[in-house]
């Protein structure tokens, strides 16, 4: 590994058909460079707890690799362009992006999705824009149940017309027609949908005010009623 230049590597991939060898590669690499991003092939399903205990950042099972690749490319066609842009980045910025993704994922599987800012998929946001109100990218990244918490997701790329911006700043103002490529935990996509579709949820995210209707209000009311019922 030293001869291969591990000191300058961003990460290491252990992809043999032997789980013991893959774990040995990961552990040895981490000993030489603790901040490496690690990816390991897990061949035997029952070995998953061992791979998790080794704190591997991304565990891949052979039977799922091809299926996941096909599914992700069909579902999120912006991924191909995003990967091309990432390859052109310098080492420091790429390392920072990989660590952000790893932190967002925790022990969950990586998912990716594309959000589109239009009347059909994000009526709350397009109406706000039409009224002259600015909606920033980070509005999509706040937890609609508690806006002081961030959703477990990272904005990889913003597509606007023919222009593509890799890792757009959180203060970027959204425009009608924008497409945003995200990766993170799948629960984040669902919560972003609340913000995009529900006017009161978007208002809460932007102002902290909760109105007497909308998805967020009903969710909070249900939680409150359940709490009262347990007393």
Rosetta constraint file for C-alpha pairs under 8 A:
AtomPair CA 1 CA 5 HARMONIC 6.43 0.50
AtomPair CA 1 CA 6 HARMONIC 5.64 0.50
AtomPair CA 1 CA 29 HARMONIC 7.36 0.50
AtomPair CA 2 CA 6 HARMONIC 5.49 0.50
AtomPair CA 2 CA 7 HARMONIC 7.09 0.50
AtomPair CA 5 CA 9 HARMONIC 6.74 0.50
AtomPair CA 6 CA 29 HARMONIC 7.69 0.50
AtomPair CA 6 CA 32 HARMONIC 7.78 0.50
AtomPair CA 6 CA 33 HARMONIC 7.47 0.50
AtomPair CA 7 CA 32 HARMONIC 7.77 0.50
AtomPair CA 7 CA 33 HARMONIC 6.74 0.50
AtomPair CA 9 CA 36 HARMONIC 7.43 0.50
AtomPair CA 10 CA 36 HARMONIC 5.79 0.50
AtomPair CA 10 CA 37 HARMONIC 6.36 0.50
AtomPair CA 10 CA 91 HARMONIC 7.32 0.50
AtomPair CA 10 CA 95 HARMONIC 6.08 0.50
AtomPair CA 11 CA 36 HARMONIC 4.69 0.50
AtomPair CA 11 CA 37 HARMONIC 4.25 0.50
AtomPair CA 11 CA 38 HARMONIC 5.58 0.50
AtomPair CA 11 CA 39 HARMONIC 7.75 0.50
AtomPair CA 12 CA 26 HARMONIC 7.31 0.50
AtomPair CA 12 CA 29 HARMONIC 7.31 0.50
AtomPair CA 12 CA 36 HARMONIC 6.86 0.50
AtomPair CA 12 CA 37 HARMONIC 6.44 0.50
AtomPair CA 12 CA 38 HARMONIC 5.18 0.50
AtomPair CA 12 CA 39 HARMONIC 6.31 0.50
AtomPair CA 13 CA 26 HARMONIC 7.90 0.50
AtomPair CA 13 CA 38 HARMONIC 6.10 0.50
AtomPair CA 13 CA 39 HARMONIC 4.69 0.50
AtomPair CA 13 CA 40 HARMONIC 5.72 0.50
AtomPair CA 14 CA 22 HARMONIC 4.97 0.50
AtomPair CA 14 CA 23 HARMONIC 7.68 0.50
AtomPair CA 14 CA 25 HARMONIC 6.26 0.50
AtomPair CA 14 CA 26 HARMONIC 6.74 0.50
AtomPair CA 14 CA 38 HARMONIC 7.98 0.50
AtomPair CA 14 CA 39 HARMONIC 6.27 0.50
AtomPair CA 14 CA 40 HARMONIC 4.67 0.50
AtomPair CA 14 CA 41 HARMONIC 6.15 0.50
AtomPair CA 15 CA 22 HARMONIC 6.53 0.50
AtomPair CA 15 CA 40 HARMONIC 5.94 0.50
AtomPair CA 15 CA 41 HARMONIC 4.90 0.50
AtomPair CA 16 CA 21 HARMONIC 7.05 0.50
AtomPair CA 16 CA 22 HARMONIC 6.23 0.50
AtomPair CA 16 CA 41 HARMONIC 6.88 0.50
AtomPair CA 17 CA 41 HARMONIC 7.61 0.50
AtomPair CA 17 CA 43 HARMONIC 6.31 0.50
AtomPair CA 18 CA 22 HARMONIC 6.35 0.50
AtomPair CA 18 CA 43 HARMONIC 6.84 0.50
AtomPair CA 19 CA 23 HARMONIC 6.17 0.50
AtomPair CA 19 CA 41 HARMONIC 7.31 0.50
AtomPair CA 19 CA 42 HARMONIC 5.95 0.50
AtomPair CA 19 CA 43 HARMONIC 6.12 0.50
AtomPair CA 19 CA 44 HARMONIC 7.30 0.50
AtomPair CA 19 CA 47 HARMONIC 7.84 0.50
AtomPair CA 20 CA 24 HARMONIC 6.13 0.50
AtomPair CA 21 CA 25 HARMONIC 6.16 0.50
AtomPair CA 22 CA 26 HARMONIC 6.32 0.50
AtomPair CA 22 CA 40 HARMONIC 6.28 0.50
AtomPair CA 22 CA 41 HARMONIC 6.90 0.50
AtomPair CA 22 CA 42 HARMONIC 7.95 0.50
AtomPair CA 23 CA 27 HARMONIC 6.12 0.50
AtomPair CA 23 CA 40 HARMONIC 7.53 0.50
AtomPair CA 23 CA 51 HARMONIC 7.16 0.50
AtomPair CA 23 CA 54 HARMONIC 7.51 0.50
AtomPair CA 24 CA 28 HARMONIC 5.98 0.50
AtomPair CA 25 CA 29 HARMONIC 6.00 0.50
AtomPair CA 26 CA 30 HARMONIC 6.13 0.50
AtomPair CA 26 CA 38 HARMONIC 6.71 0.50
AtomPair CA 26 CA 40 HARMONIC 7.48 0.50
AtomPair CA 26 CA 56 HARMONIC 7.61 0.50
AtomPair CA 27 CA 31 HARMONIC 6.24 0.50
AtomPair CA 27 CA 54 HARMONIC 7.46 0.50
AtomPair CA 28 CA 32 HARMONIC 6.48 0.50
AtomPair CA 29 CA 33 HARMONIC 6.08 0.50
AtomPair CA 29 CA 34 HARMONIC 7.59 0.50
AtomPair CA 29 CA 36 HARMONIC 7.67 0.50
AtomPair CA 30 CA 34 HARMONIC 4.45 0.50
AtomPair CA 30 CA 35 HARMONIC 7.17 0.50
AtomPair CA 30 CA 36 HARMONIC 6.50 0.50
AtomPair CA 37 CA 57 HARMONIC 6.34 0.50
AtomPair CA 37 CA 98 HARMONIC 7.27 0.50
AtomPair CA 37 CA 99 HARMONIC 7.48 0.50
AtomPair CA 38 CA 56 HARMONIC 5.52 0.50
AtomPair CA 38 CA 57 HARMONIC 5.21 0.50
AtomPair CA 38 CA 58 HARMONIC 6.50 0.50
AtomPair CA 39 CA 56 HARMONIC 6.27 0.50
AtomPair CA 39 CA 57 HARMONIC 5.99 0.50
AtomPair CA 39 CA 58 HARMONIC 4.74 0.50
AtomPair CA 39 CA 59 HARMONIC 5.92 0.50
AtomPair CA 39 CA 60 HARMONIC 7.42 0.50
AtomPair CA 40 CA 56 HARMONIC 6.85 0.50
AtomPair CA 40 CA 58 HARMONIC 6.51 0.50
AtomPair CA 40 CA 59 HARMONIC 5.17 0.50
AtomPair CA 40 CA 60 HARMONIC 6.15 0.50
AtomPair CA 41 CA 59 HARMONIC 6.00 0.50
AtomPair CA 41 CA 60 HARMONIC 4.83 0.50
AtomPair CA 41 CA 61 HARMONIC 5.85 0.50
AtomPair CA 41 CA 62 HARMONIC 7.03 0.50
AtomPair CA 42 CA 47 HARMONIC 7.23 0.50
AtomPair CA 42 CA 48 HARMONIC 7.13 0.50
AtomPair CA 42 CA 51 HARMONIC 7.62 0.50
AtomPair CA 42 CA 59 HARMONIC 6.43 0.50
AtomPair CA 42 CA 60 HARMONIC 5.83 0.50
AtomPair CA 42 CA 61 HARMONIC 5.08 0.50
AtomPair CA 42 CA 62 HARMONIC 7.29 0.50
AtomPair CA 43 CA 47 HARMONIC 7.99 0.50
AtomPair CA 43 CA 61 HARMONIC 6.06 0.50
AtomPair CA 43 CA 62 HARMONIC 6.61 0.50
AtomPair CA 44 CA 48 HARMONIC 7.64 0.50
AtomPair CA 45 CA 61 HARMONIC 7.79 0.50
AtomPair CA 47 CA 51 HARMONIC 6.63 0.50
AtomPair CA 48 CA 52 HARMONIC 6.24 0.50
AtomPair CA 49 CA 53 HARMONIC 6.08 0.50
AtomPair CA 50 CA 54 HARMONIC 6.34 0.50
AtomPair CA 51 CA 55 HARMONIC 6.74 0.50
AtomPair CA 51 CA 56 HARMONIC 6.20 0.50
AtomPair CA 51 CA 59 HARMONIC 7.38 0.50
AtomPair CA 52 CA 56 HARMONIC 6.14 0.50
AtomPair CA 52 CA 107 HARMONIC 7.85 0.50
AtomPair CA 57 CA 102 HARMONIC 6.39 0.50
AtomPair CA 57 CA 107 HARMONIC 7.91 0.50
AtomPair CA 58 CA 109 HARMONIC 7.93 0.50
AtomPair CA 60 CA 64 HARMONIC 7.34 0.50
AtomPair CA 60 CA 65 HARMONIC 6.51 0.50
AtomPair CA 61 CA 65 HARMONIC 6.25 0.50
AtomPair CA 62 CA 66 HARMONIC 7.62 0.50
AtomPair CA 63 CA 67 HARMONIC 7.49 0.50
AtomPair CA 64 CA 68 HARMONIC 5.80 0.50
AtomPair CA 65 CA 69 HARMONIC 6.13 0.50
AtomPair CA 66 CA 70 HARMONIC 6.23 0.50
AtomPair CA 67 CA 71 HARMONIC 6.07 0.50
AtomPair CA 68 CA 72 HARMONIC 5.91 0.50
AtomPair CA 69 CA 73 HARMONIC 6.20 0.50
AtomPair CA 70 CA 74 HARMONIC 6.23 0.50
AtomPair CA 71 CA 75 HARMONIC 6.02 0.50
AtomPair CA 72 CA 76 HARMONIC 5.61 0.50
AtomPair CA 72 CA 77 HARMONIC 7.68 0.50
AtomPair CA 72 CA 79 HARMONIC 7.90 0.50
AtomPair CA 72 CA 112 HARMONIC 6.98 0.50
AtomPair CA 73 CA 77 HARMONIC 5.10 0.50
AtomPair CA 73 CA 78 HARMONIC 7.89 0.50
AtomPair CA 73 CA 79 HARMONIC 6.60 0.50
AtomPair CA 73 CA 80 HARMONIC 7.44 0.50
AtomPair CA 75 CA 113 HARMONIC 7.00 0.50
AtomPair CA 76 CA 112 HARMONIC 6.94 0.50
AtomPair CA 76 CA 113 HARMONIC 5.67 0.50
AtomPair CA 76 CA 114 HARMONIC 5.97 0.50
AtomPair CA 76 CA 181 HARMONIC 7.65 0.50
AtomPair CA 77 CA 81 HARMONIC 7.99 0.50
AtomPair CA 78 CA 82 HARMONIC 6.17 0.50
AtomPair CA 78 CA 114 HARMONIC 7.71 0.50
AtomPair CA 78 CA 181 HARMONIC 6.81 0.50
AtomPair CA 79 CA 83 HARMONIC 6.08 0.50
AtomPair CA 79 CA 181 HARMONIC 7.59 0.50
AtomPair CA 80 CA 84 HARMONIC 6.43 0.50
AtomPair CA 81 CA 85 HARMONIC 6.42 0.50
AtomPair CA 82 CA 86 HARMONIC 6.21 0.50
AtomPair CA 82 CA 156 HARMONIC 7.25 0.50
AtomPair CA 82 CA 157 HARMONIC 6.51 0.50
AtomPair CA 82 CA 166 HARMONIC 7.11 0.50
AtomPair CA 83 CA 87 HARMONIC 6.34 0.50
AtomPair CA 84 CA 88 HARMONIC 6.98 0.50
AtomPair CA 85 CA 89 HARMONIC 6.95 0.50
AtomPair CA 85 CA 166 HARMONIC 7.02 0.50
AtomPair CA 86 CA 94 HARMONIC 7.01 0.50
AtomPair CA 86 CA 166 HARMONIC 7.66 0.50
AtomPair CA 89 CA 93 HARMONIC 6.59 0.50
AtomPair CA 89 CA 94 HARMONIC 6.20 0.50
AtomPair CA 90 CA 94 HARMONIC 6.24 0.50
AtomPair CA 91 CA 95 HARMONIC 6.02 0.50
AtomPair CA 92 CA 96 HARMONIC 6.25 0.50
AtomPair CA 93 CA 97 HARMONIC 6.22 0.50
AtomPair CA 94 CA 98 HARMONIC 6.22 0.50
AtomPair CA 95 CA 99 HARMONIC 6.24 0.50
AtomPair CA 96 CA 100 HARMONIC 6.26 0.50
AtomPair CA 97 CA 101 HARMONIC 6.29 0.50
AtomPair CA 98 CA 102 HARMONIC 6.15 0.50
AtomPair CA 99 CA 103 HARMONIC 6.06 0.50
AtomPair CA 100 CA 104 HARMONIC 6.19 0.50
AtomPair CA 100 CA 154 HARMONIC 7.23 0.50
AtomPair CA 101 CA 105 HARMONIC 6.19 0.50
AtomPair CA 101 CA 153 HARMONIC 7.48 0.50
AtomPair CA 101 CA 154 HARMONIC 6.41 0.50
AtomPair CA 101 CA 183 HARMONIC 7.50 0.50
AtomPair CA 101 CA 184 HARMONIC 6.94 0.50
AtomPair CA 102 CA 106 HARMONIC 6.34 0.50
AtomPair CA 104 CA 152 HARMONIC 4.71 0.50
AtomPair CA 104 CA 153 HARMONIC 5.77 0.50
AtomPair CA 104 CA 154 HARMONIC 7.22 0.50
AtomPair CA 104 CA 184 HARMONIC 6.11 0.50
AtomPair CA 104 CA 185 HARMONIC 7.40 0.50
AtomPair CA 105 CA 109 HARMONIC 6.88 0.50
AtomPair CA 105 CA 110 HARMONIC 6.44 0.50
AtomPair CA 105 CA 152 HARMONIC 6.64 0.50
AtomPair CA 105 CA 153 HARMONIC 7.67 0.50
AtomPair CA 105 CA 184 HARMONIC 5.73 0.50
AtomPair CA 105 CA 185 HARMONIC 5.97 0.50
AtomPair CA 108 CA 185 HARMONIC 6.50 0.50
AtomPair CA 109 CA 185 HARMONIC 6.83 0.50
AtomPair CA 110 CA 183 HARMONIC 6.86 0.50
AtomPair CA 110 CA 184 HARMONIC 5.67 0.50
AtomPair CA 110 CA 185 HARMONIC 6.14 0.50
AtomPair CA 110 CA 186 HARMONIC 7.85 0.50
AtomPair CA 111 CA 183 HARMONIC 5.53 0.50
AtomPair CA 111 CA 184 HARMONIC 5.43 0.50
AtomPair CA 111 CA 185 HARMONIC 5.87 0.50
AtomPair CA 111 CA 186 HARMONIC 5.84 0.50
AtomPair CA 112 CA 181 HARMONIC 7.25 0.50
AtomPair CA 112 CA 182 HARMONIC 5.57 0.50
AtomPair CA 112 CA 183 HARMONIC 4.15 0.50
AtomPair CA 112 CA 184 HARMONIC 6.39 0.50
AtomPair CA 112 CA 186 HARMONIC 7.77 0.50
AtomPair CA 113 CA 181 HARMONIC 5.91 0.50
AtomPair CA 113 CA 182 HARMONIC 5.45 0.50
AtomPair CA 113 CA 183 HARMONIC 6.45 0.50
AtomPair CA 113 CA 189 HARMONIC 7.38 0.50
AtomPair CA 114 CA 179 HARMONIC 6.47 0.50
AtomPair CA 114 CA 180 HARMONIC 5.46 0.50
AtomPair CA 114 CA 181 HARMONIC 4.48 0.50
AtomPair CA 114 CA 182 HARMONIC 6.15 0.50
AtomPair CA 115 CA 179 HARMONIC 5.56 0.50
AtomPair CA 115 CA 180 HARMONIC 5.17 0.50
AtomPair CA 115 CA 181 HARMONIC 6.57 0.50
AtomPair CA 115 CA 182 HARMONIC 7.81 0.50
AtomPair CA 116 CA 121 HARMONIC 6.58 0.50
AtomPair CA 116 CA 122 HARMONIC 7.21 0.50
AtomPair CA 116 CA 177 HARMONIC 6.59 0.50
AtomPair CA 116 CA 178 HARMONIC 5.88 0.50
AtomPair CA 116 CA 179 HARMONIC 4.58 0.50
AtomPair CA 116 CA 180 HARMONIC 6.62 0.50
AtomPair CA 117 CA 121 HARMONIC 6.65 0.50
AtomPair CA 117 CA 122 HARMONIC 5.50 0.50
AtomPair CA 117 CA 125 HARMONIC 7.22 0.50
AtomPair CA 117 CA 126 HARMONIC 6.72 0.50
AtomPair CA 117 CA 174 HARMONIC 7.86 0.50
AtomPair CA 117 CA 175 HARMONIC 7.09 0.50
AtomPair CA 117 CA 176 HARMONIC 5.31 0.50
AtomPair CA 117 CA 177 HARMONIC 5.25 0.50
AtomPair CA 117 CA 178 HARMONIC 5.33 0.50
AtomPair CA 117 CA 179 HARMONIC 6.46 0.50
AtomPair CA 118 CA 122 HARMONIC 5.46 0.50
AtomPair CA 118 CA 123 HARMONIC 6.66 0.50
AtomPair CA 118 CA 126 HARMONIC 6.09 0.50
AtomPair CA 118 CA 176 HARMONIC 5.76 0.50
AtomPair CA 118 CA 177 HARMONIC 5.85 0.50
AtomPair CA 118 CA 178 HARMONIC 7.97 0.50
AtomPair CA 119 CA 123 HARMONIC 4.56 0.50
AtomPair CA 119 CA 126 HARMONIC 5.96 0.50
AtomPair CA 119 CA 127 HARMONIC 7.82 0.50
AtomPair CA 121 CA 196 HARMONIC 7.10 0.50
AtomPair CA 121 CA 197 HARMONIC 6.86 0.50
AtomPair CA 122 CA 126 HARMONIC 6.31 0.50
AtomPair CA 122 CA 193 HARMONIC 7.69 0.50
AtomPair CA 122 CA 196 HARMONIC 4.32 0.50
AtomPair CA 122 CA 197 HARMONIC 4.96 0.50
AtomPair CA 123 CA 127 HARMONIC 5.96 0.50
AtomPair CA 123 CA 196 HARMONIC 6.48 0.50
AtomPair CA 123 CA 197 HARMONIC 5.32 0.50
AtomPair CA 123 CA 198 HARMONIC 7.62 0.50
AtomPair CA 124 CA 128 HARMONIC 6.31 0.50
AtomPair CA 124 CA 195 HARMONIC 7.42 0.50
AtomPair CA 124 CA 196 HARMONIC 5.52 0.50
AtomPair CA 124 CA 197 HARMONIC 5.04 0.50
AtomPair CA 124 CA 198 HARMONIC 5.62 0.50
AtomPair CA 124 CA 199 HARMONIC 4.83 0.50
AtomPair CA 124 CA 202 HARMONIC 6.92 0.50
AtomPair CA 125 CA 129 HARMONIC 6.23 0.50
AtomPair CA 125 CA 135 HARMONIC 6.97 0.50
AtomPair CA 125 CA 195 HARMONIC 7.98 0.50
AtomPair CA 125 CA 196 HARMONIC 5.74 0.50
AtomPair CA 125 CA 197 HARMONIC 7.42 0.50
AtomPair CA 125 CA 199 HARMONIC 7.82 0.50
AtomPair CA 125 CA 202 HARMONIC 7.58 0.50
AtomPair CA 126 CA 130 HARMONIC 6.10 0.50
AtomPair CA 126 CA 175 HARMONIC 7.91 0.50
AtomPair CA 126 CA 176 HARMONIC 6.27 0.50
AtomPair CA 127 CA 131 HARMONIC 6.25 0.50
AtomPair CA 128 CA 132 HARMONIC 6.51 0.50
AtomPair CA 128 CA 133 HARMONIC 5.23 0.50
AtomPair CA 128 CA 134 HARMONIC 7.20 0.50
AtomPair CA 128 CA 135 HARMONIC 7.33 0.50
AtomPair CA 129 CA 133 HARMONIC 5.19 0.50
AtomPair CA 129 CA 134 HARMONIC 6.09 0.50
AtomPair CA 129 CA 135 HARMONIC 6.94 0.50
AtomPair CA 129 CA 175 HARMONIC 7.20 0.50
AtomPair CA 129 CA 176 HARMONIC 7.64 0.50
AtomPair CA 134 CA 173 HARMONIC 6.31 0.50
AtomPair CA 134 CA 174 HARMONIC 7.42 0.50
AtomPair CA 135 CA 139 HARMONIC 6.75 0.50
AtomPair CA 135 CA 173 HARMONIC 5.68 0.50
AtomPair CA 135 CA 174 HARMONIC 5.76 0.50
AtomPair CA 136 CA 140 HARMONIC 7.87 0.50
AtomPair CA 136 CA 170 HARMONIC 6.89 0.50
AtomPair CA 136 CA 171 HARMONIC 5.32 0.50
AtomPair CA 136 CA 172 HARMONIC 5.35 0.50
AtomPair CA 136 CA 173 HARMONIC 4.33 0.50
AtomPair CA 136 CA 174 HARMONIC 5.67 0.50
AtomPair CA 137 CA 141 HARMONIC 7.32 0.50
AtomPair CA 137 CA 169 HARMONIC 7.70 0.50
AtomPair CA 137 CA 170 HARMONIC 5.22 0.50
AtomPair CA 137 CA 171 HARMONIC 5.96 0.50
AtomPair CA 137 CA 172 HARMONIC 5.41 0.50
AtomPair CA 137 CA 173 HARMONIC 6.10 0.50
AtomPair CA 137 CA 174 HARMONIC 6.09 0.50
AtomPair CA 138 CA 142 HARMONIC 6.73 0.50
AtomPair CA 138 CA 170 HARMONIC 4.72 0.50
AtomPair CA 138 CA 171 HARMONIC 6.30 0.50
AtomPair CA 138 CA 172 HARMONIC 7.82 0.50
AtomPair CA 139 CA 195 HARMONIC 7.89 0.50
AtomPair CA 139 CA 202 HARMONIC 7.72 0.50
AtomPair CA 139 CA 205 HARMONIC 6.33 0.50
AtomPair CA 139 CA 206 HARMONIC 6.84 0.50
AtomPair CA 140 CA 192 HARMONIC 5.58 0.50
AtomPair CA 140 CA 195 HARMONIC 6.54 0.50
AtomPair CA 140 CA 196 HARMONIC 7.62 0.50
AtomPair CA 141 CA 150 HARMONIC 5.83 0.50
AtomPair CA 141 CA 151 HARMONIC 5.34 0.50
AtomPair CA 141 CA 153 HARMONIC 7.14 0.50
AtomPair CA 141 CA 192 HARMONIC 7.09 0.50
AtomPair CA 142 CA 146 HARMONIC 7.57 0.50
AtomPair CA 142 CA 147 HARMONIC 5.11 0.50
AtomPair CA 142 CA 148 HARMONIC 7.02 0.50
AtomPair CA 142 CA 149 HARMONIC 6.02 0.50
AtomPair CA 142 CA 150 HARMONIC 4.65 0.50
AtomPair CA 142 CA 151 HARMONIC 5.54 0.50
AtomPair CA 142 CA 205 HARMONIC 6.88 0.50
AtomPair CA 143 CA 147 HARMONIC 4.98 0.50
AtomPair CA 143 CA 148 HARMONIC 7.26 0.50
AtomPair CA 143 CA 149 HARMONIC 5.51 0.50
AtomPair CA 143 CA 150 HARMONIC 5.56 0.50
AtomPair CA 143 CA 151 HARMONIC 5.33 0.50
AtomPair CA 143 CA 191 HARMONIC 6.89 0.50
AtomPair CA 144 CA 191 HARMONIC 6.54 0.50
AtomPair CA 144 CA 192 HARMONIC 7.90 0.50
AtomPair CA 144 CA 194 HARMONIC 7.31 0.50
AtomPair CA 144 CA 195 HARMONIC 6.88 0.50
AtomPair CA 144 CA 201 HARMONIC 6.43 0.50
AtomPair CA 144 CA 204 HARMONIC 7.60 0.50
AtomPair CA 144 CA 205 HARMONIC 6.50 0.50
AtomPair CA 144 CA 216 HARMONIC 7.02 0.50
AtomPair CA 145 CA 216 HARMONIC 6.92 0.50
AtomPair CA 145 CA 220 HARMONIC 7.92 0.50
AtomPair CA 147 CA 204 HARMONIC 7.75 0.50
AtomPair CA 147 CA 205 HARMONIC 5.76 0.50
AtomPair CA 147 CA 208 HARMONIC 7.50 0.50
AtomPair CA 151 CA 188 HARMONIC 5.70 0.50
AtomPair CA 152 CA 184 HARMONIC 5.70 0.50
AtomPair CA 152 CA 185 HARMONIC 5.84 0.50
AtomPair CA 152 CA 188 HARMONIC 6.07 0.50
AtomPair CA 153 CA 182 HARMONIC 6.51 0.50
AtomPair CA 153 CA 183 HARMONIC 5.58 0.50
AtomPair CA 153 CA 184 HARMONIC 4.07 0.50
AtomPair CA 153 CA 185 HARMONIC 6.35 0.50
AtomPair CA 153 CA 188 HARMONIC 6.41 0.50
AtomPair CA 154 CA 182 HARMONIC 5.59 0.50
AtomPair CA 154 CA 183 HARMONIC 5.49 0.50
AtomPair CA 154 CA 184 HARMONIC 6.18 0.50
AtomPair CA 155 CA 167 HARMONIC 5.84 0.50
AtomPair CA 155 CA 168 HARMONIC 6.80 0.50
AtomPair CA 155 CA 180 HARMONIC 6.89 0.50
AtomPair CA 155 CA 181 HARMONIC 6.01 0.50
AtomPair CA 155 CA 182 HARMONIC 4.53 0.50
AtomPair CA 155 CA 183 HARMONIC 6.70 0.50
AtomPair CA 156 CA 166 HARMONIC 5.90 0.50
AtomPair CA 156 CA 167 HARMONIC 4.67 0.50
AtomPair CA 156 CA 168 HARMONIC 7.20 0.50
AtomPair CA 156 CA 180 HARMONIC 7.58 0.50
AtomPair CA 156 CA 181 HARMONIC 5.52 0.50
AtomPair CA 156 CA 182 HARMONIC 5.47 0.50
AtomPair CA 156 CA 183 HARMONIC 6.93 0.50
AtomPair CA 157 CA 164 HARMONIC 6.75 0.50
AtomPair CA 157 CA 165 HARMONIC 5.49 0.50
AtomPair CA 157 CA 166 HARMONIC 4.36 0.50
AtomPair CA 157 CA 167 HARMONIC 5.18 0.50
AtomPair CA 157 CA 168 HARMONIC 6.22 0.50
AtomPair CA 157 CA 180 HARMONIC 5.83 0.50
AtomPair CA 157 CA 181 HARMONIC 5.15 0.50
AtomPair CA 157 CA 182 HARMONIC 7.28 0.50
AtomPair CA 158 CA 164 HARMONIC 5.69 0.50
AtomPair CA 158 CA 165 HARMONIC 5.11 0.50
AtomPair CA 158 CA 166 HARMONIC 6.52 0.50
AtomPair CA 158 CA 167 HARMONIC 7.42 0.50
AtomPair CA 158 CA 168 HARMONIC 6.27 0.50
AtomPair CA 158 CA 178 HARMONIC 6.91 0.50
AtomPair CA 158 CA 179 HARMONIC 5.77 0.50
AtomPair CA 158 CA 180 HARMONIC 4.52 0.50
AtomPair CA 158 CA 181 HARMONIC 6.35 0.50
AtomPair CA 159 CA 163 HARMONIC 5.93 0.50
AtomPair CA 159 CA 164 HARMONIC 4.53 0.50
AtomPair CA 159 CA 165 HARMONIC 6.49 0.50
AtomPair CA 159 CA 178 HARMONIC 5.85 0.50
AtomPair CA 159 CA 179 HARMONIC 5.00 0.50
AtomPair CA 159 CA 180 HARMONIC 6.25 0.50
AtomPair CA 160 CA 164 HARMONIC 6.26 0.50
AtomPair CA 160 CA 177 HARMONIC 6.85 0.50
AtomPair CA 160 CA 178 HARMONIC 5.01 0.50
AtomPair CA 160 CA 179 HARMONIC 6.61 0.50
AtomPair CA 161 CA 177 HARMONIC 7.59 0.50
AtomPair CA 161 CA 178 HARMONIC 7.53 0.50
AtomPair CA 168 CA 172 HARMONIC 6.78 0.50
AtomPair CA 174 CA 178 HARMONIC 6.82 0.50
AtomPair CA 184 CA 188 HARMONIC 7.06 0.50
AtomPair CA 185 CA 189 HARMONIC 7.64 0.50
AtomPair CA 186 CA 190 HARMONIC 7.18 0.50
AtomPair CA 187 CA 191 HARMONIC 6.57 0.50
AtomPair CA 188 CA 192 HARMONIC 6.13 0.50
AtomPair CA 189 CA 193 HARMONIC 6.33 0.50
AtomPair CA 190 CA 194 HARMONIC 6.88 0.50
AtomPair CA 191 CA 195 HARMONIC 6.84 0.50
AtomPair CA 192 CA 196 HARMONIC 6.28 0.50
AtomPair CA 193 CA 197 HARMONIC 6.07 0.50
AtomPair CA 194 CA 198 HARMONIC 5.58 0.50
AtomPair CA 194 CA 201 HARMONIC 6.58 0.50
AtomPair CA 194 CA 202 HARMONIC 7.96 0.50
AtomPair CA 194 CA 215 HARMONIC 7.23 0.50
AtomPair CA 195 CA 199 HARMONIC 7.43 0.50
AtomPair CA 195 CA 201 HARMONIC 5.41 0.50
AtomPair CA 195 CA 202 HARMONIC 4.96 0.50
AtomPair CA 195 CA 205 HARMONIC 7.73 0.50
AtomPair CA 196 CA 202 HARMONIC 7.08 0.50
AtomPair CA 198 CA 202 HARMONIC 6.37 0.50
AtomPair CA 198 CA 214 HARMONIC 6.39 0.50
AtomPair CA 198 CA 215 HARMONIC 6.74 0.50
AtomPair CA 199 CA 203 HARMONIC 6.17 0.50
AtomPair CA 199 CA 214 HARMONIC 7.26 0.50
AtomPair CA 200 CA 204 HARMONIC 6.13 0.50
AtomPair CA 200 CA 210 HARMONIC 6.82 0.50
AtomPair CA 200 CA 211 HARMONIC 6.03 0.50
AtomPair CA 200 CA 213 HARMONIC 7.05 0.50
AtomPair CA 200 CA 214 HARMONIC 5.55 0.50
AtomPair CA 200 CA 215 HARMONIC 7.53 0.50
AtomPair CA 200 CA 216 HARMONIC 7.16 0.50
AtomPair CA 200 CA 217 HARMONIC 7.97 0.50
AtomPair CA 201 CA 205 HARMONIC 6.26 0.50
AtomPair CA 201 CA 210 HARMONIC 7.63 0.50
AtomPair CA 201 CA 214 HARMONIC 6.90 0.50
AtomPair CA 201 CA 215 HARMONIC 6.82 0.50
AtomPair CA 201 CA 216 HARMONIC 5.65 0.50
AtomPair CA 202 CA 206 HARMONIC 6.22 0.50
AtomPair CA 203 CA 207 HARMONIC 5.78 0.50
AtomPair CA 203 CA 208 HARMONIC 7.10 0.50
AtomPair CA 203 CA 209 HARMONIC 6.56 0.50
AtomPair CA 203 CA 210 HARMONIC 7.43 0.50
AtomPair CA 204 CA 208 HARMONIC 4.37 0.50
AtomPair CA 204 CA 209 HARMONIC 4.75 0.50
AtomPair CA 204 CA 210 HARMONIC 5.39 0.50
AtomPair CA 204 CA 211 HARMONIC 7.89 0.50
AtomPair CA 210 CA 216 HARMONIC 7.67 0.50
AtomPair CA 210 CA 217 HARMONIC 6.63 0.50
AtomPair CA 211 CA 217 HARMONIC 6.54 0.50
AtomPair CA 212 CA 217 HARMONIC 6.08 0.50
AtomPair CA 213 CA 217 HARMONIC 5.49 0.50
AtomPair CA 213 CA 218 HARMONIC 6.77 0.50
AtomPair CA 214 CA 218 HARMONIC 6.42 0.50
AtomPair CA 215 CA 219 HARMONIC 6.12 0.50
AtomPair CA 216 CA 220 HARMONIC 6.13 0.50
AtomPair CA 217 CA 221 HARMONIC 6.04 0.50
AtomPair CA 218 CA 222 HARMONIC 6.05 0.50
AtomPair CA 219 CA 223 HARMONIC 6.30 0.50
AtomPair CA 220 CA 224 HARMONIC 6.14 0.50
AtomPair CA 221 CA 225 HARMONIC 6.08 0.50
AtomPair CA 222 CA 226 HARMONIC 6.09 0.50
AtomPair CA 223 CA 227 HARMONIC 6.16 0.50
AtomPair CA 224 CA 228 HARMONIC 6.27 0.50
AtomPair CA 225 CA 229 HARMONIC 6.18 0.50
AtomPair CA 226 CA 230 HARMONIC 6.50 0.50
AtomPair CA 227 CA 231 HARMONIC 6.87 0.50
